[in-house]
Amino acid sequence: MIEPFNFDISLIFAILNGKVSAAINRKLLRNFRDNELDITPEQWTVLLFLWKRDGVSQQELCNATFKDKPSMTRLIDHMEKQGLVVRIASRDDRRANLIYLTRQGRDLEECAGRVANRTLKEALEGLTTEELRISQEVLRKVFSNAKS
């Protein structure tokens, strides 16, 4: 039950419908370009997952990034053309491909990580640790409610 509160409904919907993430993604893309990194924020999310766990199925990447299969296929196709990843047929399931980083994809980790961390710091500038903790807790609850 929501207690009576003076909502800024336009701000709440801006947060919930993705305007905040879109603004951060634009800033991240600009920062990648300024640092001569030819990747997008969408590719960054795939790379981030693969840097932690290389050699996963496209379905695992879909689940981790909340993308549908056709979008992920297009994203992987483009990343493959850029030389960032390769598809290798799974030994366990010949119908499935596993996605692996190339050396070029692995080599982006340090620089792209620095740019992404700086972008996040810029986006969170002026917030206290307590505000960030509360925001994270609130957004986790909203996300959980929306998934149900």
Secondary structure as a PSIPRED ss2 file (coil, helix, strand):
# PSIPRED VFORMAT (PSIPRED V4.0)

   1 M C   1.000  0.000  0.000
   2 I C   1.000  0.000  0.000
   3 E C   1.000  0.000  0.000
   4 P C   1.000  0.000  0.000
   5 F C   1.000  0.000  0.000
   6 N C   1.000  0.000  0.000
   7 F C   1.000  0.000  0.000
   8 D C   1.000  0.000  0.000
   9 I H   0.000  1.000  0.000
  10 S H   0.000  1.000  0.000
  11 L H   0.000  1.000  0.000
  12 I H   0.000  1.000  0.000
  13 F H   0.000  1.000  0.000
  14 A H   0.000  1.000  0.000
  15 I H   0.000  1.000  0.000
  16 L H   0.000  1.000  0.000
  17 N C   1.000  0.000  0.000
  18 G C   1.000  0.000  0.000
  19 K H   0.000  1.000  0.000
  20 V H   0.000  1.000  0.000
  21 S H   0.000  1.000  0.000
  22 A H   0.000  1.000  0.000
  23 A H   0.000  1.000  0.000
  24 I H   0.000  1.000  0.000
  25 N H   0.000  1.000  0.000
  26 R H   0.000  1.000  0.000
  27 K H   0.000  1.000  0.000
  28 L H   0.000  1.000  0.000
  29 L H   0.000  1.000  0.000
  30 R H   0.000  1.000  0.000
  31 N H   0.000  1.000  0.000
  32 F H   0.000  1.000  0.000
  33 R H   0.000  1.000  0.000
  34 D H   0.000  1.000  0.000
  35 N C   1.000  0.000  0.000
  36 E C   1.000  0.000  0.000
  37 L C   1.000  0.000  0.000
  38 D C   1.000  0.000  0.000
  39 I C   1.000  0.000  0.000
  40 T C   1.000  0.000  0.000
  41 P H   0.000  1.000  0.000
  42 E H   0.000  1.000  0.000
  43 Q H   0.000  1.000  0.000
  44 W H   0.000  1.000  0.000
  45 T H   0.000  1.000  0.000
  46 V H   0.000  1.000  0.000
  47 L H   0.000  1.000  0.000
  48 L H   0.000  1.000  0.000
  49 F H   0.000  1.000  0.000
  50 L H   0.000  1.000  0.000
  51 W H   0.000  1.000  0.000
  52 K H   0.000  1.000  0.000
  53 R C   1.000  0.000  0.000
  54 D C   1.000  0.000  0.000
  55 G C   1.000  0.000  0.000
  56 V E   0.000  0.000  1.000
  57 S E   0.000  0.000  1.000
  58 Q H   0.000  1.000  0.000
  59 Q H   0.000  1.000  0.000
  60 E H   0.000  1.000  0.000
  61 L H   0.000  1.000  0.000
  62 C H   0.000  1.000  0.000
  63 N H   0.000  1.000  0.000
  64 A H   0.000  1.000  0.000
  65 T H   0.000  1.000  0.000
  66 F C   1.000  0.000  0.000
  67 K C   1.000  0.000  0.000
  68 D C   1.000  0.000  0.000
  69 K H   0.000  1.000  0.000
  70 P H   0.000  1.000  0.000
  71 S H   0.000  1.000  0.000
  72 M H   0.000  1.000  0.000
  73 T H   0.000  1.000  0.000
  74 R H   0.000  1.000  0.000
  75 L H   0.000  1.000  0.000
  76 I H   0.000  1.000  0.000
  77 D H   0.000  1.000  0.000
  78 H H   0.000  1.000  0.000
  79 M H   0.000  1.000  0.000
  80 E H   0.000  1.000  0.000
  81 K H   0.000  1.000  0.000
  82 Q C   1.000  0.000  0.000
  83 G C   1.000  0.000  0.000
  84 L C   1.000  0.000  0.000
  85 V E   0.000  0.000  1.000
  86 V E   0.000  0.000  1.000
  87 R E   0.000  0.000  1.000
  88 I E   0.000  0.000  1.000
  89 A E   0.000  0.000  1.000
  90 S C   1.000  0.000  0.000
  91 R C   1.000  0.000  0.000
  92 D C   1.000  0.000  0.000
  93 D C   1.000  0.000  0.000
  94 R C   1.000  0.000  0.000
  95 R C   1.000  0.000  0.000
  96 A C   1.000  0.000  0.000
  97 N E   0.000  0.000  1.000
  98 L E   0.000  0.000  1.000
  99 I E   0.000  0.000  1.000
 100 Y E   0.000  0.000  1.000
 101 L E   0.000  0.000  1.000
 102 T C   1.000  0.000  0.000
 103 R H   0.000  1.000  0.000
 104 Q H   0.000  1.000  0.000
 105 G H   0.000  1.000  0.000
 106 R H   0.000  1.000  0.000
 107 D H   0.000  1.000  0.000
 108 L C   1.000  0.000  0.000
 109 E H   0.000  1.000  0.000
 110 E H   0.000  1.000  0.000
 111 C H   0.000  1.000  0.000
 112 A H   0.000  1.000  0.000
 113 G H   0.000  1.000  0.000
 114 R H   0.000  1.000  0.000
 115 V H   0.000  1.000  0.000
 116 A H   0.000  1.000  0.000
 117 N H   0.000  1.000  0.000
 118 R H   0.000  1.000  0.000
 119 T H   0.000  1.000  0.000
 120 L H   0.000  1.000  0.000
 121 K H   0.000  1.000  0.000
 122 E H   0.000  1.000  0.000
 123 A H   0.000  1.000  0.000
 124 L C   1.000  0.000  0.000
 125 E C   1.000  0.000  0.000
 126 G C   1.000  0.000  0.000
 127 L C   1.000  0.000  0.000
 128 T C   1.000  0.000  0.000
 129 T H   0.000  1.000  0.000
 130 E H   0.000  1.000  0.000
 131 E H   0.000  1.000  0.000
 132 L H   0.000  1.000  0.000
 133 R H   0.000  1.000  0.000
 134 I H   0.000  1.000  0.000
 135 S H   0.000  1.000  0.000
 136 Q H   0.000  1.000  0.000
 137 E H   0.000  1.000  0.000
 138 V H   0.000  1.000  0.000
 139 L H   0.000  1.000  0.000
 140 R H   0.000  1.000  0.000
 141 K H   0.000  1.000  0.000
 142 V H   0.000  1.000  0.000
 143 F H   0.000  1.000  0.000
 144 S H   0.000  1.000  0.000
 145 N H   0.000  1.000  0.000
 146 A H   0.000  1.000  0.000
 147 K H   0.000  1.000  0.000
 148 S C   1.000  0.000  0.000
